[in-house]
C-alpha cells in the first residue's frame, strides 16, 4: 500500500510539471514533494530485494529516509535529507538496531523512531551567523565607500599630486565605490527581501549584471596599474607620459564582455531567482578573466621587481628606489585581492572550519575598498607629505590670525588705559598669553619641512 501510494504521489509530481494551471507560488513545494516521493518510491522498490542472512533489522522507509539492513546491536547513520530547507545535509541522522534485531521504539509513542535531532540542531546558529556575515558585508562596504571618497577628495584637492599614476588610482577608486554601492543596494533590496526574490523581477537581475561588471572593473583597473608600472619601468625606461585611452578601454570596456556573456548564459541555462545561487559553474565566465588578470598582473610586478633590483645593484639610482616603493603597494595588493578566487571552490565541510572560511572570505571580499584606499592613499608617502604641509600651513595661518587678533586687542586696551587707568597698572603680554613662544617653533617647522619620499 505504501509503495503504491508513493508511485501515485510521484506520478502526480511528474504530471504537475506539465500543467500550466499550477499556481506559480507552489512550484517550490511541489518540487520538494516530488523529490521526496521519488526517494520513497526507490526505497519501496529496494524493500522487495532479498536481504542477507543473519540477525538484522529489516530495511525500511521511515517517511524521510530509506534505511538498509542493519546488523543487530548496531547504530546506523546517514546524511540528513536535503529536501527540507531547515535541515543541514552535512549532519547525520541515526537509527538504532536492538540486540533482538528490531528497530528502536521511542518509549513515548511505542513506534519505531529515527533520530533526526542533529539535522536542524545548528539551524539557529547558522541563522545567527548568516546575520553576522550579512552585517559584516554592510559595514565593510560602508567603510570602503567612506574611505574611498576621502581618498578621492585628497587626490582632487592637492593639485601637486596630479600625474598619470594618480589618475589610474582615481579610476580604480571610482570602480570600487560603484561596486560597493551596487553591492549595498543588492544586499539591502534583494538579499534581505524574500518578497523580491520570490517575485523574481527583471530589475534584480539587471542589478546583478552591473554588480558582475563592476567586479570585473575592480580587477582590470588593478591590471592597468600593473601594466602602467611595467611599461614605465621595464619597457619605456622611466618615461613619464603614456596614452591613457588604452587603459580606459581595458579598465571600463573589457569587463563588459564577460559580464554580458554571463548574463546571457545565466538566463538560458541557470535562470534562478534574481541569479542569487552560487551553485553554478557559469560564475567562472566572470571569475576566469579576473583570475587571468591577477596572474598577468603578478607576472608584471615580479618582472618589475627583478628589473628594479638589478638597477639598484648596478647603479644605485635614487629613481629606481623611488619606483620600487611605487611597485611595493601594488605587489602587496594583488595577492590580497586575488586569494579569494584561489580558495573560493574549496570550502571545508567541517562546521567550525567552514565558519572560519566564511569569515575570512567576507573580510577579503567586502573590505577590499578600505584596503585599497589605505595602501594606495593613506599609506602613500606623497599624500602624507602633502597632508603634513597642509597641516603646518594651517597651524601657521591660525597662529598668525591669533597674533593679529591679540595685537588688535592689545592696542584697544592700551588706548583705553590712557584715559581710564594709570599706565603702570596695566600690563598685557600677548605673546605669553596666546602663543607662549610657539610661533617661533611653527615658523622653524614650516621652513624645515622637506618634501617626503614619494611612492604609491
C-alpha angles and dihedrals in degrees: 000000000000091000094050090048090052090050090051092050092049091048090052090051092051091048094048092059089060096050120090093196094072109110113252094229094066098050092102094051091047093052090049091049091048093051090048091048093050089052091051092047092052088049091051091054089048091054090066094056112101115258131221131266128269136048111317144135111265121248112264146174110233096189096268108040139019114240121204128220107294127198115245116267096025138107118229126198142184138174118287115261114269098210094083113080095216094049122097107221091200091064124082134249116203137201126191124222110200127223089259093058095255127125114251115268121211110242093223097054102019088224130122108273136198120200110238096155094112092053094078099016093107095038093102092047091049091049090052091049091049089056091048092051091045093054091042087059092047093050093043095054092042091053090045093053092047095048093044093050090050089050092049090049089053093049093049095042098052106063092187088068092061113119138121093270091054089048088058089048090053093053091047090051093048090052090052092047091052092045092051092046092051091046092052091050091048093048095047101036101035115015094044094042114072091180091062091047090049093050090046097205122193090242094069090053091049088051090051090051092054090045090055090046094052091046088058091046090056094058098038091053086052086053089051088056090053094045091049093052092044092051092044097048108025106026106028097031098233096324108160108206122069133166104259098190089086089055091051089051092051097041100043104018110043097053088064089071100061092035091054093045090049092051093050093045092045091052092050104037109019109021100166123161111296088341090271099142119100092191094102134090089218088087087074088070085075100026094049096064089043091055090046090052090050093051093048090047092050090051092051093049094048090050090050091052090050092052094045094048089051092049092047092050094047103037108010088219115180088217091062090051090052092052091047088062090049091053094046095071094050092044090055094047100049097066092040093052094041104046092084091065091050096052096030097100096046109070110164116246093218110099098228094042089047091054091050088049091051093051093049093047093049092051091049094046104038103035097050094107091054090048093049093048092048096050100036098039118011094043091040110119091210091054093045091051092048092049091048092051090048092049094050090046090051092049091049092050091046091050091049091051090050091050091049091048091047091049092051092049092048091052090050092050092048093051091050093048092058092065103028111031137022113269094234090061094059124071124163122177104193096181094052093045102047108016105023087202094303096125089072094056091045092053092047091046091052092051094044095051113110130190109272124236111275127230135145 
